[in-house]
Amino acid sequence: MTVELSTLRWRKSARSGTASNCVELARVGAAVAVRDSKNPAGPVLVFPSARLAAFLTGVR
């Protein structure tokens, strides 16, 4: 699947404020794209939504 990353709606935690030291997420169909807000043109990781949800549950 090829996705134009600039068209995605990137989101980050409201708790991060205006800082640029955040992880940003964007929905891509049944998956979630993840990037570093300090480098929006840098690499993007894409995970199936269920796998990312399981990871976040484990981290909490």
C-alpha positions in Angstrom: 0.0 0.0 0.0 1.3 3.4 -0.9 0.1 6.4 1.1 0.8 10.1 0.6 2.0 11.0 4.2 1.4 14.7 3.8 -2.4 14.1 3.4 -2.7 12.2 6.7 -4.2 13.8 9.8 -1.4 13.6 12.3 -2.2 13.7 16.0 -0.3 13.9 19.3 -1.2 14.1 22.9 -2.7 17.3 24.2 -0.4 17.0 27.2 2.6 17.6 25.0 1.7 21.2 24.5 3.8 23.1 21.9 6.9 20.9 22.4 8.3 19.1 19.5 9.4 16.0 21.4 6.4 13.9 20.7 5.2 10.8 18.9 2.5 11.5 16.4 -0.1 9.0 15.1 -2.2 9.0 12.0 -4.8 6.5 10.8 -4.1 4.7 7.6 -7.1 2.5 6.8 -6.9 -0.5 9.3 -3.4 0.6 10.4 -1.7 3.4 12.3 1.3 5.4 11.1 3.8 6.6 13.8 6.4 9.3 13.4 8.6 11.6 15.5 7.3 15.2 15.6 10.9 16.6 15.6 11.4 15.1 12.2 8.1 15.0 10.3 9.8 14.2 7.0 11.7 11.3 8.6 10.9 7.6 8.7 7.3 6.5 9.5 6.4 3.2 11.0 3.1 1.6 10.2 1.4 -1.0 12.5 -1.9 -2.8 12.3 -4.3 -1.0 14.7 -4.8 -4.0 16.9 -1.1 -4.6 17.4 -0.5 -0.9 18.3 -3.4 -1.0 20.7 -2.0 -4.1 22.4 1.4 -2.5 22.6 0.0 0.7 24.2 -2.1 -1.4 26.7 1.1 -3.2 27.7 3.0 0.1 28.1 0.4 1.6 30.4 
